[in-house]
Amino acid sequence: MATEKSFYMTQEGKEKLEEELHYLKTERRKEVVERIKVARSFGDLSENSEYDAAKDDQAFVESRISQVEQMIRNAVIIENDNEDPDVVSLGKTVTFKELPDGDTETYTIVGSAEADPFEGKISNDSPMAKSLIGQEIGAEVSVATPGGDLFVRIENVE
């Protein structure tokens, strides 16, 4: 049996997944079943687009339930209690400046389950996070990006 992937996340991230799972199982599933019942009442299923759409939605919901259950089951909660406060690690917020005279950006490094760049959360699997993890305040780091190497200096770690 293959080893299942661990999903690194904050306690808050795990709680959000648990809320999503509860919603999917208690509300969303019922909505889809009701849509299937209504679509069946229209008659011939072979040419019933409402039925096909409802069945597709049901497959999506069941797939997402399975995915969220696996993520919760294999969750590894990020704790930084014993970490060096000046070193970038999973769960910390890092501020860096693009060199030589670029913008200053701030991101929190989280597991892939919680990543949302629009909310300032990047995955620990991203090239940026991989380059920053283990580095200290003041370090100048090269980050490989599709557009070429980007050089940054770590300004702050929280």
C-alpha positions as CSV (number, residue, x, y, z in Angstrom):
1,M,0.0,0.0,0.0
2,A,1.4,3.4,-1.0
3,T,2.1,6.0,1.7
4,E,-0.4,8.8,1.8
5,K,0.7,12.3,1.3
6,S,0.8,14.5,4.4
7,F,-1.0,17.8,4.3
8,Y,0.7,20.6,6.3
9,M,-1.8,23.2,7.6
10,T,-2.5,25.5,10.4
11,Q,-5.2,24.6,13.0
12,E,-7.4,27.3,11.4
13,G,-6.9,25.7,8.0
14,K,-7.9,22.3,9.4
15,E,-11.0,23.8,11.0
16,K,-12.0,25.4,7.6
17,L,-11.7,22.0,5.9
18,E,-13.9,20.4,8.6
19,E,-16.5,23.1,8.1
20,E,-16.4,22.5,4.4
21,L,-16.8,18.7,4.8
22,H,-19.8,19.2,7.2
23,Y,-21.4,21.5,4.6
24,L,-20.8,19.1,1.7
25,K,-22.2,16.1,3.6
26,T,-25.2,17.8,5.3
27,E,-26.4,20.4,2.8
28,R,-24.7,20.2,-0.6
29,R,-25.3,16.4,-1.0
30,K,-29.0,16.8,-0.2
31,E,-29.3,19.7,-2.7
32,V,-27.8,17.5,-5.5
33,V,-30.0,14.5,-4.7
34,E,-33.1,16.8,-4.9
35,R,-31.9,18.1,-8.3
36,I,-31.6,14.5,-9.5
37,K,-35.1,13.7,-8.3
38,V,-36.5,16.7,-10.1
39,A,-34.6,16.0,-13.3
40,R,-35.8,12.4,-13.3
41,S,-39.4,13.6,-13.2
42,F,-38.9,15.2,-16.6
43,G,-39.0,11.8,-18.2
44,D,-36.5,10.3,-20.8
45,L,-33.1,10.4,-19.1
46,S,-31.2,9.8,-22.4
47,E,-31.9,13.4,-23.6
48,N,-32.2,15.1,-20.2
49,S,-29.6,17.7,-19.8
50,E,-30.8,18.7,-16.3
51,Y,-30.3,15.1,-15.2
52,D,-26.8,14.9,-16.7
53,A,-25.8,18.2,-15.1
54,A,-27.1,17.0,-11.7
55,K,-25.2,13.7,-12.0
56,D,-22.0,15.6,-12.9
57,D,-22.5,17.9,-9.9
58,Q,-23.0,14.8,-7.7
59,A,-19.8,13.3,-8.9
60,F,-18.0,16.5,-8.2
61,V,-19.4,16.8,-4.6
62,E,-18.5,13.1,-3.8
63,S,-15.0,13.6,-5.2
64,R,-14.5,16.7,-3.1
65,I,-15.8,15.0,0.0
66,S,-13.3,12.2,-0.5
67,Q,-10.5,14.7,-1.1
68,V,-11.3,16.8,2.0
69,E,-11.6,13.6,4.1
70,Q,-8.1,12.5,3.0
71,M,-6.7,16.0,3.7
72,I,-8.1,16.0,7.2
73,R,-7.0,12.4,7.9
74,N,-3.5,13.2,6.8
75,A,-3.3,16.7,8.3
76,V,-0.1,17.7,10.0
77,I,-0.6,20.8,12.1
78,I,2.1,23.4,11.8
79,E,3.5,24.5,15.1
80,N,6.4,26.9,15.4
81,D,6.9,26.9,19.2
82,N,10.5,25.7,19.2
83,E,11.6,27.4,16.0
84,D,14.3,30.1,15.7
85,P,12.2,33.3,15.3
86,D,14.6,34.8,12.7
87,V,14.5,31.7,10.3
88,V,11.8,31.3,7.7
89,S,9.8,28.1,8.1
90,L,6.4,26.6,7.5
91,G,3.6,28.6,9.2
92,K,5.6,31.9,9.4
93,T,5.0,35.2,7.7
94,V,8.0,36.5,5.7
95,T,8.6,39.9,4.3
96,F,11.1,40.2,1.5
97,K,12.3,42.9,-1.0
98,E,13.0,42.2,-4.6
99,L,16.6,43.2,-5.5
100,P,18.1,45.5,-6.5
101,D,15.2,48.0,-6.0
102,G,12.0,46.2,-6.3
103,D,8.8,45.9,-4.3
104,T,8.4,44.6,-0.8
105,E,6.0,41.7,-0.4
106,T,4.7,39.7,2.5
107,Y,3.5,36.1,2.5
108,T,2.6,33.4,5.0
109,I,4.1,30.0,4.1
110,V,1.4,27.4,4.5
111,G,0.8,23.8,3.3
112,S,-0.7,23.3,-0.2
113,A,-4.2,22.7,1.3
114,E,-4.4,26.3,2.5
115,A,-2.4,28.1,-0.2
116,D,-4.1,31.2,-1.6
117,P,-1.8,33.8,-3.1
118,F,-4.6,36.4,-3.2
119,E,-4.8,36.2,0.6
120,G,-1.0,36.3,1.0
121,K,-0.6,32.5,1.6
122,I,1.8,30.6,-0.5
123,S,2.4,26.8,-0.6
124,N,5.5,25.3,1.0
125,D,5.8,23.5,-2.4
126,S,6.1,26.7,-4.4
127,P,9.5,27.8,-5.8
128,M,9.4,31.0,-3.7
129,A,8.7,29.1,-0.4
130,K,11.3,26.4,-1.2
131,S,13.9,29.1,-1.7
132,L,13.0,31.0,1.5
133,I,12.6,28.2,4.0
134,G,15.6,27.8,6.2
135,Q,16.9,31.3,5.4
136,E,17.4,34.0,8.0
137,I,16.5,37.7,8.2
138,G,19.0,39.6,6.0
139,A,19.7,36.7,3.7
140,E,19.8,37.4,-0.1
141,V,18.1,34.5,-1.9
142,S,17.8,33.5,-5.5
143,V,14.4,32.2,-6.5
144,A,14.0,30.2,-9.8
145,T,10.9,31.4,-11.6
146,P,9.6,30.7,-15.1
147,G,10.7,34.2,-16.1
148,G,14.2,33.8,-14.8
149,D,15.9,34.0,-11.5
150,L,14.5,36.5,-9.0
151,F,16.7,37.9,-6.2
152,V,15.2,38.9,-2.9
153,R,16.4,39.9,0.6
154,I,14.5,38.7,3.6
155,E,13.4,41.8,5.6
156,N,11.3,40.3,8.4
157,V,10.1,36.9,9.7
158,E,7.1,36.6,12.1
